[in-house]
Amino acid sequence: MRILSRLILIYVGIVFLFVGSAQAYEAGDSKPNFIVAADGSGDFTSVQEAINQIPDFRANETIIFIKEGVYKEKLILPTSKTNVTFVGESVNNTILTYDNFASKPNLFGENMGTTGSSSFFIFGNNFTARNITFENSSGPVGQAVAVRASGDKLIFDNCKFLGFQDTLYPNESGSRQYYRNCYIEGTVDFIFGWATVWFEGCEIFCKTSGYITAASTNQGVSHGFVFNNCRITGEAPQGSVYLGRPWRDYAQTVFLNCYMSEVVHPHGWHNWNITSAEKATFYAEFGSYGPGSGSEERVSWSHQLSSEEAKSYSVISVLGGEDGWNPIGHIQP
């Protein structure tokens, strides 16, 4: 009887740990499985501790509610941690940050490199984040990634990405990612990588002169980066920011119905001094408006889409893939 009672207590304890205490959860109707709180009022005081407790390849969603606070951790979401959702208590005050940078020596005395500088590595599929700030706080010291996003079917809703050079790294070719109502800031190539990404209603803030995107789309991939109803703003000098330059020859980046402030260079796009890229890249706009939107001075090898061409771009046509993934059905209104 004592053994049975102990087993029951252990089982109840495990269930309570996984279900979590829901009283503090105010970010939505779904209840969290784990609560992270820096002040010790949750299940864990660190985000990585919560990640480590998620059962591998769990088919159901695991929700981690993160209370307000600054969590200085170098985070990894492994490939085995699938269907994970992070919900912050507030976007401005729930901050996941670290301060590595590319030229910083690692344990072996070698430079970390761009990838190694990442504050948060996301390898797991079906990851969602809401109301969270992701930051690389190392400052203007060269490449310093806030988030390296490599998993497939990733959603970021009402999130902030703070950094300078190479802030956001949608990394993997074949990865599909959706960003809604997000704020992304940086200086040089601060949105870069191979993934296929749709940005909806985001603010892209240019801190200095530089380049917003450095897509590395592989040859034969249908889409790279698509920005829809976004705002290009910043404190950079007038006409000093290019919409993109090609990290690889077949880079694809499209801006649809986006506000372009005066920071945008009249030419719009840069070839990275690689003339061959002018023939292979696909850089395009439709419906740009604002003081930086003048199409008359755009480089001749970029494209101004027709209405019919613009209609071919939708979340489903860009991100749907073979399984018809629709991220809009997975986010709150």
BELSULSUL-V585338 format. One record per pair of residues at least 4 apart in sequence whose C-alpha atoms are under 7 Angstrom apart, sorted by the first residue. I is the first residue (numbers start at 1). J is the second residue. D is the distance in Angstrom with one decimal. If there is no record, write none. Layout:
i	j	d
I	J	D
I	J	D
This chain:
i	j	d
1	5	6.2
2	6	6.1
3	7	6.2
4	8	6.2
5	9	6.2
6	10	6.1
7	11	6.1
8	12	6.1
9	13	6.1
10	14	6.2
11	15	6.2
12	16	6.0
13	17	6.2
14	18	6.3
15	19	5.9
16	20	5.6
18	33	5.1
18	34	6.2
19	32	6.7
19	33	4.3
19	34	6.7
20	32	6.2
20	33	4.8
20	34	4.9
20	35	6.5
22	31	5.9
22	32	6.4
25	31	6.9
25	65	6.9
27	89	6.4
32	63	4.7
32	64	5.6
32	65	5.9
33	62	6.1
33	63	5.3
33	64	6.1
34	43	6.1
34	50	6.7
34	63	6.6
34	64	4.9
34	65	6.3
35	42	4.9
35	43	5.2
35	44	6.6
35	64	5.8
35	65	4.8
35	66	6.0
36	42	5.2
36	43	5.9
36	44	4.8
36	45	5.4
36	46	6.2
36	47	6.3
36	65	6.2
36	66	4.8
36	67	6.1
37	41	5.8
37	42	5.0
37	44	6.3
37	45	5.0
37	66	6.2
37	67	5.1
38	45	4.7
38	46	6.9
38	69	6.2
39	45	6.9
40	44	6.8
40	45	5.6
44	49	6.5
44	50	6.4
46	50	6.9
46	71	6.9
47	51	6.4
48	52	6.1
48	75	6.0
49	53	6.6
50	54	6.9
51	77	6.8
54	81	6.6
56	80	4.9
56	81	5.3
57	80	5.1
57	81	5.6
57	82	5.4
58	82	6.2
58	83	7.0
59	83	6.7
60	83	6.5
61	83	4.9
61	84	5.8
62	83	6.3
62	84	4.9
62	85	6.1
63	84	6.1
63	85	4.7
63	86	6.1
64	85	6.1
64	86	5.0
64	87	6.2
65	86	6.0
65	87	4.8
65	88	5.9
66	87	6.0
66	88	4.8
66	89	6.1
66	94	7.0
67	88	6.1
67	89	5.0
67	94	6.5
68	89	5.6
68	90	6.5
68	93	5.2
68	94	4.4
69	93	6.0
69	94	5.2
69	95	6.3
70	94	6.3
70	95	4.8
70	96	6.2
71	95	6.1
71	96	5.0
71	97	6.2
72	96	6.1
72	97	4.9
72	98	5.4
73	96	7.0
73	97	6.2
73	98	5.8
74	98	5.9
74	119	5.0
74	120	6.0
75	119	6.2
75	120	4.6
75	121	6.2
76	120	5.8
76	121	4.7
76	122	6.2
77	81	6.3
77	121	6.1
77	122	4.9
77	123	5.7
77	124	5.9
78	122	6.8
78	123	5.2
78	124	5.4
79	123	4.8
79	124	4.0
79	125	6.9
80	124	6.2
81	124	5.3
82	124	5.1
82	125	5.2
82	126	6.0
82	127	6.8
83	125	6.5
83	126	4.7
83	127	5.6
84	126	6.7
84	127	5.0
84	128	6.4
85	127	5.7
85	128	4.6
85	129	5.7
86	128	6.2
86	129	4.6
86	130	6.3
87	129	5.9
87	130	4.9
87	131	6.1
87	132	7.0
88	94	5.7
88	130	6.2
88	131	4.8
88	132	5.1
89	94	6.3
89	131	6.8
90	94	5.6
90	131	5.4
90	132	6.7
91	131	4.0
91	132	4.4
91	133	5.7
91	159	6.2
92	133	6.4
94	132	5.5
94	133	6.1
95	132	6.2
95	133	4.7
95	134	6.0
96	133	6.2
96	134	5.1
96	135	6.2
97	119	6.3
97	134	6.0
97	135	4.6
97	136	5.7
97	137	6.6
98	119	5.1
98	135	6.7
98	136	5.3
98	137	6.0
99	136	5.3
99	137	4.8
99	138	4.3
100	104	6.7
100	117	4.8
100	118	7.0
100	138	6.2
100	144	6.6
101	112	6.9
101	117	4.5
101	138	6.6
101	143	6.0
101	144	4.4
102	111	6.2
102	112	5.0
102	113	4.0
102	114	4.7
102	116	6.8
102	117	5.3
102	142	6.9
102	143	5.4
102	144	6.0
103	111	4.9
103	112	6.1
103	113	6.3
104	111	5.3
104	112	5.8
105	109	5.0
105	110	5.0
105	111	4.4
105	112	5.9
106	110	5.5
106	111	6.0
106	112	5.6
112	116	4.8
112	117	6.0
113	117	6.3
114	143	5.6
114	144	6.4
114	145	6.9
117	144	5.4
117	145	5.7
118	144	6.6
118	145	4.4
118	146	5.4
118	147	5.8
118	148	6.1
119	136	6.0
119	145	6.4
119	146	4.9
119	147	6.0
120	146	6.4
120	147	4.9
120	148	6.2
121	147	6.2
121	148	5.0
121	149	6.3
122	148	6.2
122	149	4.9
122	150	5.7
122	151	6.1
123	149	6.8
123	150	5.1
123	151	4.5
124	151	5.0
125	151	4.6
125	152	4.8
125	153	6.0
125	154	6.8
126	152	6.3
126	153	4.9
126	154	5.4
127	153	6.9
127	154	4.9
127	155	6.4
128	154	5.8
128	155	4.6
128	156	5.8
129	155	6.3
129	156	4.9
129	157	6.2
130	156	6.0
130	157	4.8
130	158	5.7
130	159	6.0
131	157	6.8
131	158	5.2
131	159	5.1
132	159	4.9
132	160	6.4
133	159	5.6
133	160	4.5
133	161	6.0
134	146	6.1
134	147	7.0
134	160	6.0
134	161	4.9
134	162	6.3
135	146	4.9
135	161	5.8
135	162	4.6
135	163	6.1
136	144	6.4
136	145	6.1
136	146	4.5
136	162	6.3
136	163	5.3
137	163	6.5
139	163	6.9
139	164	6.5
140	164	5.8
142	165	5.8
143	165	5.0
143	166	5.4
144	165	6.1
144	166	5.8
144	167	6.4
145	166	5.4
145	167	4.6
145	168	6.1
145	169	6.8
146	161	6.7
146	162	6.8
146	163	6.6
146	167	5.2
146	168	6.0
147	167	7.0
147	168	5.4
147	169	6.0
148	168	6.5
148	169	4.7
148	170	6.0
148	171	6.2
149	169	6.1
149	170	4.8
149	171	5.6
150	170	6.3
150	171	5.1
150	172	4.9
150	175	6.3
151	175	5.9
152	175	4.4
152	176	5.3
152	177	7.0
153	175	6.8
153	176	5.0
153	177	5.6
154	176	6.5
154	177	4.7
154	178	6.2
155	177	5.9
155	178	4.9
155	179	5.9
155	327	7.0
156	178	6.3
156	179	4.7
156	180	6.3
157	179	5.9
157	180	4.9
157	181	6.1
157	182	6.4
158	180	6.2
158	181	4.9
158	182	4.8
159	182	4.8
159	183	6.4
160	182	5.6
160	183	4.7
160	184	5.9
161	167	6.9
161	168	7.0
161	183	6.2
161	184	4.8
161	185	6.4
162	167	6.6
162	184	6.4
162	185	5.5
163	167	5.0
163	185	6.3
163	186	5.4
164	186	4.1
164	187	5.0
164	190	6.9
165	186	5.8
165	187	5.2
165	188	4.8
165	189	6.2
165	190	5.3
166	188	6.5
166	189	5.5
166	190	4.0
166	191	6.3
166	192	6.8
167	186	6.1
167	190	4.7
167	191	6.4
168	190	5.8
168	191	4.9
168	192	6.6
169	191	6.0
169	192	5.2
169	193	5.6
170	192	6.4
170	193	5.2
170	194	6.6
170	195	5.3
171	193	4.8
171	194	5.4
171	195	5.6
172	194	5.4
172	195	5.1
173	194	4.7
173	195	4.7
174	195	6.0
174	196	6.8
175	195	5.0
175	196	6.1
176	195	6.3
176	196	5.1
176	197	5.9
176	319	5.9
177	196	6.4
177	197	4.7
177	198	6.4
178	197	5.8
178	198	5.0
178	199	6.1
178	327	6.8
179	198	6.3
179	199	4.8
179	200	6.0
180	199	6.1
180	200	4.7
180	201	5.9
180	202	6.2
181	200	6.4
181	201	5.0
181	202	4.7
182	202	4.7
182	203	6.3
183	202	5.8
183	203	4.8
183	204	6.1
184	203	6.3
184	204	5.1
184	205	6.1
185	204	5.9
185	205	4.5
185	206	5.9
185	207	6.8
186	190	5.2
186	205	6.7
186	206	5.6
186	207	5.6
187	206	5.9
187	207	5.4
187	208	5.3
187	209	6.5
187	210	5.5
187	211	6.8
188	210	4.8
188	211	4.9
188	212	6.4
189	211	5.1
189	212	5.2
189	213	4.9
189	214	5.2
190	212	5.6
190	213	6.2
191	212	6.1
191	213	4.8
191	214	6.4
192	213	5.5
192	214	4.5
192	215	5.1
193	214	6.7
193	215	5.2
193	216	5.2
194	215	6.2
194	216	4.7
194	217	4.8
194	218	6.8
195	224	6.4
196	223	5.9
196	224	4.6
196	225	5.8
197	224	6.3
197	225	4.9
197	226	6.1
198	225	6.2
198	226	4.9
198	227	6.0
198	315	6.9
199	226	6.1
199	227	4.7
199	228	6.0
200	227	6.3
200	228	5.1
200	229	6.1
200	230	6.3
201	228	6.4
201	229	4.9
201	230	4.5
202	230	4.8
202	231	6.4
203	230	5.8
203	231	4.8
203	232	6.1
204	231	6.0
204	232	4.9
204	233	6.1
205	232	6.1
205	233	4.9
205	234	4.6
206	233	6.2
206	234	4.3
206	235	6.3
206	236	5.9
207	234	5.6
207	235	5.3
207	236	5.4
208	235	6.5
208	236	4.2
209	236	5.2
209	237	6.4
209	240	4.8
209	241	5.1
210	240	6.5
210	241	4.9
210	242	6.4
211	241	5.5
211	242	4.7
211	243	6.0
211	244	5.5
211	245	6.9
212	242	6.3
212	243	5.2
212	244	5.5
213	243	6.2
213	244	4.4
213	245	6.4
214	244	5.7
214	245	5.2
214	246	5.3
214	247	5.1
215	224	6.8
215	246	5.8
215	247	5.7
215	251	5.0
215	252	6.4
215	253	6.9
216	246	6.5
216	247	5.1
216	248	4.7
216	250	6.8
216	251	5.0
217	221	6.7
217	224	5.6
217	248	6.9
217	250	5.6
217	251	4.6
217	252	6.1
218	250	6.0
219	250	5.6
223	252	6.3
223	318	6.3
224	251	6.9
224	252	4.7
224	253	5.8
225	252	6.3
225	253	4.7
225	254	6.3
226	253	5.9
226	254	4.8
226	255	6.0
227	254	6.2
227	255	4.8
227	256	6.0
228	255	6.2
228	256	4.7
228	257	6.0
228	258	6.3
229	256	6.4
229	257	5.1
229	258	4.8
230	258	4.8
230	259	6.4
231	258	5.7
231	259	4.7
231	260	6.4
232	259	6.0
232	260	5.0
232	261	5.9
233	260	7.0
233	261	5.4
233	263	6.9
234	263	6.8
236	240	6.7
236	263	5.9
237	263	5.9
238	262	5.3
238	263	4.3
238	264	6.9
239	262	6.1
239	263	4.7
239	264	4.8
239	265	3.8
239	266	6.3
240	263	5.8
240	264	6.1
240	265	5.2
241	263	5.8
241	264	4.8
241	265	5.3
242	264	6.0
242	265	5.5
242	268	5.2
242	269	5.3
242	270	6.5
243	268	5.5
243	269	5.5
244	269	5.4
244	270	6.4
245	269	6.2
245	270	5.0
245	271	5.6
245	272	5.8
246	251	5.3
246	271	6.5
246	272	6.6
247	251	6.9
249	277	4.7
249	280	5.7
249	281	5.9
250	280	5.1
250	281	4.6
251	281	4.9
251	282	6.3
252	281	5.9
252	282	4.7
252	283	5.8
253	282	6.5
253	283	5.1
253	284	6.6
254	283	5.8
254	284	4.8
254	285	5.6
255	284	6.4
255	285	4.7
255	286	6.4
256	285	5.7
256	286	4.8
256	287	6.0
256	288	6.7
257	286	6.0
257	287	4.4
257	288	5.1
258	287	6.8
258	288	5.0
258	289	6.4
259	288	5.9
259	289	5.0
259	290	5.4
260	264	6.4
260	288	6.7
260	289	5.9
260	290	5.0
260	291	6.3
260	292	4.7
260	293	5.4
261	290	5.7
261	291	5.4
261	292	5.0
262	291	5.1
262	292	4.7
263	292	6.7
264	268	6.7
264	292	5.0
265	292	6.8
266	292	6.5
266	294	6.6
266	297	5.6
266	298	6.1
267	297	5.4
267	298	4.0
267	299	5.2
268	298	5.4
268	299	6.9
269	299	6.6
271	275	6.5
271	277	6.4
271	278	6.4
276	280	6.9
277	281	5.7
278	301	5.9
282	302	6.9
283	302	5.1
283	303	6.1
284	302	5.7
284	303	4.4
284	304	5.6
284	305	6.6
285	303	6.4
285	304	5.1
285	305	6.0
286	304	5.9
286	305	5.3
286	310	6.6
288	293	5.4
289	293	5.1
305	309	5.7
305	310	6.0
306	310	6.1
307	311	6.2
308	312	6.9
313	317	6.2
313	318	6.6
314	318	6.1
315	319	5.7
316	320	4.4
316	324	7.0
316	326	6.0
319	325	6.6
320	324	4.2
320	325	4.4
320	326	6.1
321	325	6.6
327	331	6.9
